[in-house]
Amino acid sequence: MLLGLLTVSVVISLGLGVAVLEQRATINNLGLPSGGGIKTYSAESSGSWGSVWAAEEVQENTLFVSGAASASADPEKVTITMSVETDSMSASESQQENAQKTASVRSALASAGIDADSIETVSYTLNQIREYDYDTRKYTFKGFKTTHMIKLEIDDIDSAGSVIDTAVAAGVNIVNSVSFGLSDETMNDLKMQALEAAAKNARDKADAMSRGLGVSVTKVLSASEGYTYSPPVRTYAAVAEESAGGSHTTEITPGSISVTAEINVVFETA
């Protein structure tokens, strides 16, 4: 029986052709982060080689190891999504009022130094407002609602709060979301940093496991990578009302943006 050594998803094939039981590592006793386990399979114990390692065929004298690592950086740009919403008993009046307020918002943002080309329409809707009466079990017509959602992207993250305040004062009454991002160059740098660290993590695991199992890692047979992007996103529910009150400037405090690289490696052992 092979005992759990590391919290790594791994398949060991030594070409013995006998049943081997699965043993999970007690990770807390090892002082390691949670997740994973050591797994060994044979055709007899699992019933089919095809169920091993995501339905891949197990090769003799191979070690399957996964590695992961993250890299992070402060955001370099911010995207703000906001809406102008207007209600009226007349569809045309709702539209006209919305158009006027949206134009005022665009003008105010331009005066604040926002490039007009960085402001774009995300969606535009005109809908009836109907309210359900539980006593009569009927819907009552209450008017029309026009919603114009716009999006703008700026590089000066520190000015995001004042930009929101300016837009709200000019007519925006919904701040849908504020999200942060990185340039393509910075994102690619983070990916490469995380990938290199993930590859080293996988190799370190393979070396530790091979020592415990009494085998040697001879070479890499195959490797594949994947990435997870975790941007900080803050969604606002009442920020428009708070900003309209004029009591203080809206503060936007972004966190760091993280990129996680994951690598699956097949090593040959001897």
Salt bridges, closest charged atoms under 4 A:
GLU22 OE2 - ARG24 NE 3.11
GLU85 OE1 - LYS145 NZ 3.50
ASP87 OD1 - LYS145 NZ 2.99
GLU97 OE2 - LYS101 NZ 3.36
GLU120 OE2 - LYS151 NZ 3.74
ASP204 OD2 - LYS200 NZ 3.05
ASP207 OD1 - ARG203 NE 2.96
